[in-house]
Amino acid sequence: MSSKKESVARTLTVALLVCLVCSVVVSAAAVALKPVQTTNRLQDKQRNILQIAGLYDESRSIEEQFSQITPRLVDLRTGEFSDAQDPLTFDQQKASKDPDMSQQLTGEQDIASIRRRADYSTVYVVENTDGSIKTLILPIHGYGLWSTLYGFMALESDLQTVVGLGFYQHAETPGLGGEVDNPNWKAQWQGKVVYDESGDVDISVIKGSVDPNSPKAEHQVDGLAGATLTSRGVESLVRFWLGEDGFGPFLDHLRAGEA
């Protein structure tokens, strides 16, 4: 009987030691891989920004290409540039969940279904040789059908003509809402005008195809087949971030030379 007890004890001891060793190995691997994962996420984000801005060149390193882009922090409450946070490390997703770093949106304001909006946001600027803005890349996000879509929209120097739009994170249905990643659909955004003559946001993702002869054609993009709610979500999030509760005041200040 004593022998059996000793055998069980030895088995439990060995099992415990194996568990401890495995946990140490897993923890060490996680710590060792974290810097690599962080670097990979950063490079993926930078690649997306370059692609949306029409600047990506596969033959050159991402770091080299991204050096032509200047991250700037914007205070969304004032619509002006700010030095309150480091634009390179500021985490807008995290800030939007912090009541001290964000504001609750009313139902009327929250057309993008994001609940809270961070007080600050990092934008990305490509400048001409004279220091004027050539391209402005804005982070955008909002809810589709199954998930929050995170992406960027790039605007030309007139701050109303789209250079590109794309999403780097979402969980929409492959083949349906997931077609937001389709290069052909994303290409439709190029050259679209997001404001009307009065300066109001005027961009729509319509059901079906855009009639090129329509006077509204320059403000419209084809809807995603079989993904009405995702299409509406994309339209709503774009309208939100270009509107009064998003980057609208900031863009107004830029046009007036006051940002």
C-alpha positions as CSV (number, residue, x, y, z in Angstrom):
1,M,0.0,0.0,0.0
2,S,2.9,2.4,0.9
3,S,4.5,1.5,-2.4
4,K,1.4,2.5,-4.3
5,K,1.2,5.8,-2.4
6,E,4.8,6.5,-3.2
7,S,4.2,5.7,-6.9
8,V,1.2,8.1,-7.1
9,A,3.2,10.8,-5.3
10,R,6.0,10.4,-7.8
11,T,3.6,10.5,-10.7
12,L,2.0,13.7,-9.4
13,T,5.4,15.3,-8.7
14,V,6.6,14.5,-12.2
15,A,3.3,15.8,-13.7
16,L,3.6,19.0,-11.6
17,L,7.2,19.5,-12.7
18,V,6.3,19.0,-16.3
19,C,3.5,21.6,-16.0
20,L,5.8,24.1,-14.4
21,V,8.5,23.6,-17.0
22,C,6.0,24.0,-19.8
23,S,4.5,27.1,-18.3
24,V,8.0,28.7,-17.9
25,V,8.8,27.8,-21.6
26,V,5.5,29.2,-22.9
27,S,5.9,32.4,-20.8
28,A,9.5,32.8,-21.9
29,A,8.4,32.3,-25.6
30,A,5.6,34.8,-25.2
31,V,8.0,37.4,-23.8
32,A,10.6,36.7,-26.4
33,L,8.1,36.9,-29.3
34,K,6.3,40.0,-28.1
35,P,8.7,42.5,-29.6
36,V,8.6,40.6,-32.9
37,Q,4.8,40.6,-32.8
38,T,4.7,44.3,-32.0
39,T,7.0,45.1,-34.9
40,N,5.0,42.9,-37.3
41,R,1.7,44.7,-36.3
42,L,3.4,48.1,-36.7
43,Q,4.8,47.2,-40.2
44,D,1.4,45.8,-41.2
45,K,-0.3,49.0,-40.2
46,Q,2.3,51.1,-42.0
47,R,2.0,48.9,-45.1
48,N,-1.8,49.6,-45.1
49,I,-1.3,53.3,-44.8
50,L,1.2,53.3,-47.7
51,Q,-1.2,51.2,-49.8
52,I,-4.2,53.4,-49.1
53,A,-2.1,56.5,-49.9
54,G,-1.0,55.0,-53.2
55,L,2.7,55.0,-52.0
56,Y,3.5,51.4,-51.5
57,D,6.4,49.9,-53.4
58,E,7.2,46.2,-52.8
59,S,10.8,46.7,-53.9
60,R,11.6,49.0,-51.0
61,S,11.5,48.5,-47.3
62,I,8.4,49.7,-45.4
63,E,10.6,51.7,-43.0
64,E,12.2,53.6,-45.9
65,Q,8.9,54.3,-47.5
66,F,7.1,55.3,-44.3
67,S,9.8,58.0,-43.7
68,Q,8.0,60.3,-46.1
69,I,4.9,60.2,-43.9
70,T,4.6,62.4,-40.8
71,P,2.4,61.2,-38.0
72,R,0.6,64.1,-36.2
73,L,-1.7,64.1,-33.2
74,V,-5.1,65.9,-33.5
75,D,-7.3,67.0,-30.7
76,L,-10.7,66.0,-31.9
77,R,-12.4,68.3,-29.4
78,T,-10.8,71.4,-30.9
79,G,-10.0,70.3,-34.4
80,E,-6.3,71.3,-34.0
81,F,-2.9,69.7,-33.9
82,S,-1.7,68.8,-30.4
83,D,1.4,67.8,-28.6
84,A,-0.5,66.3,-25.6
85,Q,0.4,62.7,-26.7
86,D,3.1,61.0,-28.7
87,P,1.5,60.4,-32.1
88,L,3.8,57.4,-32.7
89,T,2.7,55.5,-29.6
90,F,-0.8,56.9,-29.0
91,D,-3.4,54.0,-29.0
92,Q,-6.7,55.4,-30.1
93,Q,-8.6,52.1,-29.6
94,K,-7.4,51.9,-26.0
95,A,-8.1,55.6,-25.4
96,S,-11.7,55.2,-26.7
97,K,-12.4,52.8,-23.8
98,D,-11.0,55.2,-21.2
99,P,-13.6,57.7,-19.8
100,D,-10.8,60.1,-19.0
101,M,-9.5,60.0,-22.6
102,S,-12.8,59.8,-24.6
103,Q,-16.4,61.0,-24.7
104,Q,-19.7,59.2,-24.8
105,L,-21.6,59.7,-28.0
106,T,-25.3,60.3,-28.0
107,G,-27.6,58.0,-30.1
108,E,-27.9,60.8,-32.7
109,Q,-24.2,61.3,-32.9
110,D,-23.2,57.7,-33.0
111,I,-24.0,56.8,-36.6
112,A,-20.9,54.6,-36.7
113,S,-22.0,52.6,-33.6
114,I,-18.7,53.1,-31.8
115,R,-20.3,54.3,-28.5
116,R,-17.3,56.4,-27.4
117,R,-14.9,58.6,-29.4
118,A,-11.3,59.2,-28.2
119,D,-10.3,62.8,-27.6
120,Y,-7.2,62.4,-29.7
121,S,-6.3,60.7,-33.0
122,T,-3.1,60.2,-34.9
123,V,-3.3,61.3,-38.6
124,Y,-0.7,60.8,-41.2
125,V,0.6,63.6,-43.5
126,V,2.4,63.5,-46.8
127,E,3.9,66.9,-47.6
128,N,5.0,68.7,-50.7
129,T,8.4,70.2,-50.9
130,D,7.0,73.5,-49.8
131,G,5.5,72.0,-46.6
132,S,1.9,72.0,-47.9
133,I,-0.2,68.9,-47.5
134,K,-0.1,66.5,-50.5
135,T,-2.0,63.7,-48.9
136,L,-3.8,63.3,-45.6
137,I,-4.5,59.8,-44.2
138,L,-7.2,59.6,-41.5
139,P,-7.9,56.6,-39.3
140,I,-11.6,55.5,-39.4
141,H,-13.6,52.8,-37.7
142,G,-17.2,51.7,-37.2
143,Y,-19.5,48.7,-36.9
144,G,-20.4,46.6,-39.9
145,L,-22.6,43.5,-39.5
146,W,-20.5,41.3,-37.2
147,S,-17.6,43.5,-36.2
148,T,-15.9,46.8,-35.9
149,L,-14.0,47.7,-39.0
150,Y,-10.7,49.5,-38.6
151,G,-9.1,51.3,-41.5
152,F,-7.8,54.4,-43.1
153,M,-9.1,57.0,-45.7
154,A,-6.6,59.1,-47.7
155,L,-7.6,62.5,-49.1
156,E,-6.0,64.6,-51.7
157,S,-4.7,68.1,-50.9
158,D,-8.2,69.6,-51.5
159,L,-9.2,67.5,-48.4
160,Q,-12.3,66.2,-50.1
161,T,-11.2,63.9,-53.0
162,V,-10.5,60.3,-52.0
163,V,-7.1,58.8,-52.8
164,G,-7.9,55.5,-51.2
165,L,-9.8,53.6,-48.5
166,G,-9.1,50.3,-46.9
167,F,-9.5,48.2,-43.7
168,Y,-6.8,46.4,-41.9
169,Q,-9.0,44.7,-39.2
170,H,-12.5,43.3,-39.2
171,A,-14.5,40.1,-38.9
172,E,-17.1,40.5,-41.7
173,T,-18.3,37.4,-43.5
174,P,-15.9,36.2,-46.2
175,G,-17.3,36.5,-49.7
176,L,-20.0,39.0,-48.5
177,G,-19.1,41.8,-46.1
178,G,-15.5,40.6,-46.3
179,E,-15.5,42.0,-49.8
180,V,-14.4,45.3,-48.3
181,D,-11.0,43.8,-48.9
182,N,-11.6,43.3,-52.6
183,P,-9.2,45.4,-54.6
184,N,-11.8,46.1,-57.3
185,W,-14.2,47.5,-54.7
186,K,-11.6,49.5,-52.9
187,A,-10.5,51.0,-56.3
188,Q,-14.0,52.5,-56.7
189,W,-13.3,55.0,-53.9
190,Q,-10.4,56.6,-55.8
191,G,-11.5,60.0,-57.0
192,K,-14.8,60.1,-55.1
193,V,-15.8,63.5,-53.6
194,V,-16.9,63.3,-49.9
195,Y,-18.4,66.8,-49.5
196,D,-21.0,68.6,-51.5
197,E,-20.9,72.2,-52.6
198,S,-22.2,73.4,-49.3
199,G,-19.5,71.5,-47.4
200,D,-21.7,68.8,-46.0
201,V,-20.6,65.2,-46.0
202,D,-22.1,63.6,-49.1
203,I,-20.8,60.0,-49.8
204,S,-23.0,57.0,-50.2
205,V,-22.5,53.2,-50.6
206,I,-25.6,52.5,-52.7
207,K,-27.5,49.3,-53.3
208,G,-26.5,48.0,-56.7
209,S,-24.2,49.8,-59.1
210,V,-23.5,53.5,-59.6
211,D,-25.0,55.1,-62.7
212,P,-22.0,57.0,-64.2
213,N,-24.4,59.5,-65.8
214,S,-26.0,60.4,-62.5
215,P,-25.1,63.8,-61.1
216,K,-24.5,62.1,-57.8
217,A,-22.0,59.6,-59.3
218,E,-18.9,61.3,-57.9
219,H,-20.4,60.9,-54.4
220,Q,-21.4,57.2,-54.7
221,V,-19.8,53.8,-54.5
222,D,-21.3,50.4,-55.5
223,G,-22.8,48.4,-52.6
224,L,-21.4,45.1,-51.6
225,A,-23.5,42.3,-53.1
226,G,-25.3,40.3,-50.3
227,A,-23.9,42.6,-47.6
228,T,-26.3,45.4,-47.2
229,L,-25.6,46.0,-43.5
230,T,-21.8,46.0,-44.0
231,S,-22.3,48.5,-46.9
232,R,-24.4,50.7,-44.6
233,G,-21.8,50.4,-41.9
234,V,-19.0,51.5,-44.2
235,E,-21.1,54.5,-45.4
236,S,-22.0,55.4,-41.8
237,L,-18.5,55.2,-40.4
238,V,-17.1,57.3,-43.3
239,R,-19.8,59.9,-42.7
240,F,-19.1,60.0,-39.0
241,W,-15.3,60.5,-39.3
242,L,-15.6,63.1,-42.0
243,G,-18.4,64.9,-40.1
244,E,-18.8,67.3,-37.2
245,D,-18.1,64.7,-34.5
246,G,-15.1,63.3,-36.2
247,F,-12.4,65.1,-38.3
248,G,-14.8,67.7,-39.8
249,P,-13.6,70.6,-37.5
250,F,-10.0,69.6,-38.1
251,L,-10.4,69.6,-41.9
252,D,-12.2,73.0,-41.7
253,H,-9.2,74.4,-39.7
254,L,-6.8,73.0,-42.3
255,R,-8.6,74.6,-45.1
256,A,-8.5,77.9,-43.3
257,G,-4.9,77.4,-42.4
258,E,-5.6,77.4,-38.7
259,A,-4.8,73.9,-37.6
